[in-house]
Amino acid sequence: MATLSSIILAKNPDYEGEEANLETGKIFYYSPNVTTNHCGVFKYVPPGVGCVRVEIWGAGGSGAKMCCCGGSLPGNPGAYVVKCFAVDAASRVCGCIGISCGNADVMCYRGRSTSTCVCWFGAASESSSCGCLCAQGGEGGTSYCTSSSSNYCCFVADSVFCTTLGVLPNGSGWGSGCGSYCNTRTDGTVDGTKALAYGGDVNCHGGISCASSYTCDSPNHCYHQNHIRTPAGVHSTCGAYVTFSGDNDSAASIGGTAQYQQSHLYALDATKRSPTQGNDLAMCYFGRMCGCYEANGCQPTLPHGHGGAGSQVCNSVRDQGQRGGMGAIRIRWKA
């Protein structure tokens, strides 16, 4: 059977740069993001005797809707699980893939995205030939309405969110109403909120996303930063943090609505070892995504397992927040 390298060499005998980091074997990928009805049920049948490496991600938490004024936290990432086992003709992997919250018109908090859970049945000759894996979905972001005070103050007032007053290098504070706040919505703790992972050879719990405010002017998105944690197994073995600020009512982002779509994807691309693009310019209404408001909150524009950015609003403008990435399963089979 022809290989990619042999085809290239046949076309150009002088070509010397061969791809040396491709994975061997066959790769299968499933995500409800590729179907119009977001069906997450799947069944995998291996192509023959060999071994498989199964990776699963829970769905990422979604940002929440807010109207006219206020600030918000981004969603947390889903958990990540890896399992390797031998397979034969009777082996199967089946289950349900997590769905991120798409109820875009719900104010303040959409809920928690769902888990990716599978059952696997390996080769009958193995002593441990079956089991279950589960990667929980990420907690959704929370938004508050505040017209005259800092976003930070709203999260301080709700004791379930972990907050930290900002401190400058000279030891002084950033100022009244300025600081960082993290998405510990479930019970006020990191351990109680993060998405949990079960059943694998590798079980990586989801992390916690945060935000920072550097001003008491809640609509000034230039002084608001998202610190969004990515799931493990994507940008690195343990995940990553990406930080980006908003745009404050510029010609490219009137009102700020959905501007985070571009900033978030730009930051994620820069996090890769081989970045491929900058901002996507496929936009139709000033600097916003086509079909803004409810449509923006329903469309999953992020990679699997990633938490969505919180809403950006100002006077007379609403925003639904960014939908989290769907759950996913990736299977590599080798003969």
BAVEXGU-111757 format. One line per 4 residues: number of its first residue (from 1); their letters; for each residue y, x, z of C-alpha. Coordinates in nm, 3 decimals. Example, Ala and Ser with C-alpha at 12.3 -4.5 7.8 and 13.67 -1.06 7.14 Angstrom:
! BAVEXGU-111757
1> as> -0.450/1.230/0.780 | -0.106/1.367/0.714
//
This chain:
! BAVEXGU-111757
1> matl> 0.000/0.000/0.000 | 0.345/0.129/-0.090 | 0.571/0.232/0.195 | 0.949/0.237/0.213
5> ssii> 0.952/0.619/0.203 | 0.720/0.633/-0.101 | 0.934/0.382/-0.292 | 1.250/0.583/-0.221
9> lakn> 1.082/0.910/-0.324 | 0.953/0.751/-0.646 | 1.306/0.643/-0.735 | 1.461/0.974/-0.635
13> pdye> 1.221/1.272/-0.608 | 1.500/1.491/-0.469 | 1.560/1.263/-0.171 | 1.495/1.450/0.153
17> geea> 1.624/1.224/0.428 | 1.325/1.018/0.540 | 1.354/0.748/0.807 | 1.174/0.891/1.109
21> nlet> 1.248/0.640/1.383 | 1.092/0.321/1.245 | 0.842/0.144/1.467 | 0.483/0.144/1.349
25> gkif> 0.281/-0.175/1.320 | 0.395/-0.530/1.238 | 0.681/-0.702/1.419 | 0.717/-1.077/1.474
29> yysp> 1.034/-1.234/1.613 | 1.093/-1.592/1.733 | 1.416/-1.758/1.842 | 1.535/-2.121/1.845
33> nvtt> 1.863/-1.990/1.703 | 1.711/-1.993/1.356 | 1.630/-2.366/1.349 | 1.874/-2.653/1.321
37> nhcg> 1.714/-2.854/1.600 | 1.674/-2.556/1.836 | 1.300/-2.610/1.875 | 1.173/-2.349/2.121
41> vfky> 0.795/-2.416/2.106 | 0.589/-2.143/1.939 | 0.236/-2.004/1.895 | 0.148/-1.654/1.777
45> vppg> -0.189/-1.553/1.629 | -0.240/-1.176/1.582 | -0.340/-1.062/1.231 | -0.644/-0.871/1.360
49> vgcv> -0.800/-0.661/1.632 | -0.556/-0.425/1.798 | -0.291/-0.427/2.070 | 0.040/-0.609/2.108
53> rvei> 0.364/-0.543/2.292 | 0.527/-0.873/2.389 | 0.895/-0.880/2.489 | 1.069/-1.199/2.606
57> wgag> 1.428/-1.282/2.702 | 1.562/-1.585/2.887 | 1.863/-1.761/2.737 | 2.210/-1.638/2.834
61> gsga> 2.452/-1.849/3.039 | 2.733/-2.026/2.853 | 3.106/-2.024/2.923 | 3.263/-2.353/3.039
65> kmcc> 3.529/-2.587/2.905 | 3.883/-2.599/3.042 | 4.201/-2.774/2.929 | 4.564/-2.661/2.919
69> cggs> 4.568/-2.411/3.206 | 4.347/-2.191/3.419 | 4.083/-1.920/3.396 | 3.709/-1.872/3.396
73> lpgn> 3.408/-1.649/3.446 | 3.161/-1.552/3.171 | 2.793/-1.644/3.183 | 2.519/-1.412/3.311
77> pgay> 2.243/-1.267/3.089 | 1.883/-1.382/3.084 | 1.596/-1.179/3.231 | 1.366/-0.950/3.027
81> vvkc> 0.987/-0.904/3.046 | 0.747/-0.670/2.863 | 0.367/-0.700/2.849 | 0.114/-0.493/2.651
85> favd> -0.251/-0.595/2.600 | -0.546/-0.573/2.360 | -0.613/-0.860/2.119 | -0.898/-0.988/1.903
89> aasr> -0.952/-1.280/1.663 | -0.942/-1.539/1.944 | -0.621/-1.409/2.108 | -0.304/-1.615/2.127
93> vcgc> 0.050/-1.604/2.267 | 0.217/-1.943/2.310 | 0.491/-2.110/2.510 | 0.856/-2.217/2.508
97> igis> 1.167/-2.013/2.432 | 1.480/-2.063/2.642 | 1.776/-2.266/2.514 | 2.133/-2.182/2.615
101> cgna> 2.353/-2.468/2.737 | 2.517/-2.636/2.438 | 2.681/-2.928/2.620 | 3.021/-2.798/2.517
105> dvmc> 3.231/-3.094/2.632 | 3.135/-3.071/3.001 | 3.428/-2.949/3.211 | 3.420/-2.651/3.450
109> yrgr> 3.047/-2.569/3.449 | 2.775/-2.642/3.192 | 2.472/-2.552/3.403 | 2.211/-2.281/3.388
113> stst> 2.039/-2.189/3.061 | 1.662/-2.229/3.044 | 1.379/-1.977/3.081 | 1.148/-1.828/2.822
117> cvcw> 0.793/-1.874/2.950 | 0.470/-1.786/2.766 | 0.096/-1.773/2.824 | -0.107/-1.493/2.666
121> fgaa> -0.477/-1.469/2.594 | -0.595/-1.117/2.514 | -0.923/-0.968/2.396 | -1.227/-1.121/2.565
125> sess> -1.365/-0.773/2.634 | -1.076/-0.691/2.869 | -1.121/-0.742/3.244 | -0.781/-0.908/3.265
129> scgc> -0.761/-1.114/2.949 | -0.496/-1.376/3.019 | -0.178/-1.441/3.212 | 0.174/-1.584/3.210
133> lcaq> 0.519/-1.431/3.162 | 0.855/-1.582/3.252 | 1.213/-1.463/3.197 | 1.465/-1.695/3.360
137> ggeg> 1.786/-1.801/3.190 | 2.131/-1.686/3.300 | 2.373/-1.878/3.521 | 2.658/-2.038/3.328
141> gtsy> 3.022/-1.947/3.376 | 3.271/-2.148/3.583 | 3.628/-2.243/3.493 | 3.915/-2.368/3.710
145> ctss> 4.243/-2.534/3.628 | 4.550/-2.358/3.768 | 4.899/-2.394/3.626 | 5.100/-2.179/3.866
149> ssny> 4.869/-1.940/4.052 | 4.637/-1.655/3.959 | 4.288/-1.718/3.824 | 4.167/-1.480/4.093
153> ccfv> 4.298/-1.706/4.374 | 4.085/-1.998/4.255 | 3.766/-1.797/4.280 | 3.863/-1.654/4.619
157> adsv> 3.908/-2.010/4.744 | 3.549/-2.095/4.645 | 3.336/-1.882/4.877 | 3.029/-1.871/4.650
161> fctt> 3.194/-1.619/4.418 | 3.194/-1.250/4.507 | 3.557/-1.131/4.488 | 3.731/-0.795/4.532
165> lgvl> 4.103/-0.733/4.572 | 4.215/-0.476/4.316 | 4.327/-0.136/4.445 | 4.529/0.119/4.247
169> pngs> 4.465/0.497/4.263 | 4.753/0.540/4.512 | 4.579/0.304/4.753 | 4.809/0.008/4.698
173> gwgs> 4.688/-0.330/4.574 | 4.743/-0.457/4.221 | 4.964/-0.725/4.363 | 4.939/-1.076/4.500
177> gcgs> 4.672/-1.280/4.325 | 4.519/-0.987/4.135 | 4.157/-0.878/4.161 | 3.802/-0.910/4.032
181> ycnt> 3.554/-1.195/4.069 | 3.185/-1.218/3.975 | 2.946/-1.493/3.871 | 2.740/-1.538/4.187
185> rtdg> 2.764/-1.915/4.160 | 2.410/-2.006/4.273 | 2.439/-1.904/4.638 | 2.718/-1.647/4.663
189> tvdg> 2.486/-1.346/4.632 | 2.374/-1.125/4.346 | 2.004/-1.151/4.437 | 2.017/-1.528/4.463
193> tkal> 2.199/-1.576/4.132 | 2.054/-1.327/3.883 | 1.784/-1.442/3.642 | 1.439/-1.334/3.762
197> aygg> 1.150/-1.185/3.561 | 0.778/-1.234/3.628 | 0.433/-1.137/3.506 | 0.496/-0.830/3.290
201> dvnc> 0.426/-0.460/3.296 | 0.807/-0.433/3.299 | 1.016/-0.702/3.473 | 1.394/-0.663/3.446
205> hggi> 1.606/-0.922/3.625 | 1.928/-1.037/3.462 | 2.258/-0.893/3.583 | 2.590/-1.044/3.691
209> scas> 2.898/-1.085/3.472 | 3.250/-1.055/3.615 | 3.618/-1.085/3.526 | 3.947/-0.931/3.639
213> sytc> 4.302/-1.062/3.657 | 4.601/-0.828/3.654 | 4.870/-1.095/3.675 | 4.952/-1.423/3.848
217> dspn> 5.038/-1.575/3.509 | 4.709/-1.753/3.434 | 4.770/-1.811/3.056 | 4.852/-1.445/2.989
221> hcyh> 4.515/-1.344/2.848 | 4.622/-0.986/2.775 | 4.601/-0.925/3.151 | 4.264/-1.093/3.189
225> qnhi> 3.944/-0.895/3.127 | 3.584/-1.006/3.082 | 3.314/-0.772/3.214 | 2.999/-0.914/3.057
229> rtpa> 2.655/-0.781/3.144 | 2.404/-0.769/2.859 | 2.030/-0.826/2.911 | 1.788/-0.536/2.943
233> gvhs> 1.592/-0.428/2.637 | 1.877/-0.477/2.388 | 2.150/-0.211/2.400 | 1.954/-0.001/2.648
237> tcga> 1.645/-0.023/2.866 | 1.855/-0.149/3.159 | 2.128/-0.336/2.972 | 2.501/-0.260/2.946
241> yvtf> 2.845/-0.382/3.051 | 3.107/-0.463/2.789 | 3.473/-0.514/2.882 | 3.741/-0.671/2.665
245> sgdn> 4.070/-0.850/2.717 | 4.211/-1.164/2.561 | 4.496/-1.216/2.316 | 4.814/-1.381/2.440
249> dsaa> 4.929/-1.641/2.188 | 4.975/-1.404/1.895 | 4.991/-1.501/1.529 | 4.622/-1.417/1.503
253> sigg> 4.523/-1.623/1.804 | 4.747/-1.923/1.861 | 4.689/-2.042/2.215 | 4.407/-1.796/2.264
257> taqy> 4.135/-2.046/2.181 | 3.803/-1.880/2.085 | 3.964/-1.538/2.033 | 3.694/-1.398/2.261
261> qqsh> 3.438/-1.463/1.986 | 3.579/-1.171/1.789 | 3.653/-0.942/2.086 | 3.308/-0.993/2.236
265> lyal> 3.120/-0.921/1.913 | 3.343/-0.618/1.848 | 3.262/-0.479/2.194 | 2.889/-0.543/2.153
269> datk> 2.887/-0.365/1.818 | 3.063/-0.063/1.969 | 2.798/-0.052/2.243 | 2.522/0.014/1.988
273> rspt> 2.424/0.372/1.905 | 2.495/0.298/1.537 | 2.791/0.054/1.514 | 2.803/-0.137/1.187
277> qgnd> 3.124/-0.340/1.178 | 3.454/-0.418/1.341 | 3.604/-0.765/1.380 | 3.471/-1.041/1.157
281> lamc> 3.759/-1.171/0.943 | 3.579/-1.489/0.829 | 3.824/-1.722/1.002 | 4.013/-2.022/0.870
285> yfgr> 4.265/-2.156/1.124 | 4.512/-1.883/1.214 | 4.290/-1.640/1.409 | 4.043/-1.895/1.543
289> mcgc> 3.688/-1.961/1.438 | 3.637/-2.241/1.188 | 3.566/-2.573/1.359 | 3.714/-2.485/1.696
293> yean> 3.690/-2.676/2.025 | 3.354/-2.859/2.059 | 3.197/-2.682/1.761 | 3.282/-2.340/1.905
297> gcqp> 3.110/-2.429/2.230 | 2.796/-2.551/2.051 | 2.742/-2.267/1.805 | 2.534/-1.976/1.943
301> tlph> 2.716/-1.673/1.798 | 2.572/-1.414/2.038 | 2.249/-1.208/2.029 | 1.952/-1.334/2.229
305> ghgg> 1.986/-1.340/2.606 | 2.359/-1.257/2.615 | 2.602/-1.444/2.840 | 2.898/-1.620/2.678
309> agsq> 3.263/-1.546/2.748 | 3.468/-1.789/2.955 | 3.728/-2.021/2.807 | 4.084/-1.911/2.720
313> vcns> 4.347/-2.183/2.749 | 4.722/-2.230/2.770 | 4.969/-2.520/2.755 | 4.840/-2.808/2.537
317> vrdq> 4.534/-2.609/2.424 | 4.176/-2.658/2.538 | 3.870/-2.441/2.489 | 3.497/-2.501/2.529
321> gqrg> 3.394/-2.144/2.614 | 3.142/-1.930/2.429 | 2.784/-2.046/2.413 | 2.526/-1.800/2.550
325> gmga> 2.266/-1.636/2.329 | 1.934/-1.817/2.289 | 1.613/-1.691/2.443 | 1.375/-1.493/2.224
329> irir> 1.031/-1.337/2.194 | 0.952/-1.018/2.001 | 0.592/-0.911/1.938 | 0.476/-0.580/1.793
333> wka> 0.114/-0.563/1.675 | -0.073/-0.243/1.595 | -0.424/-0.221/1.458
//
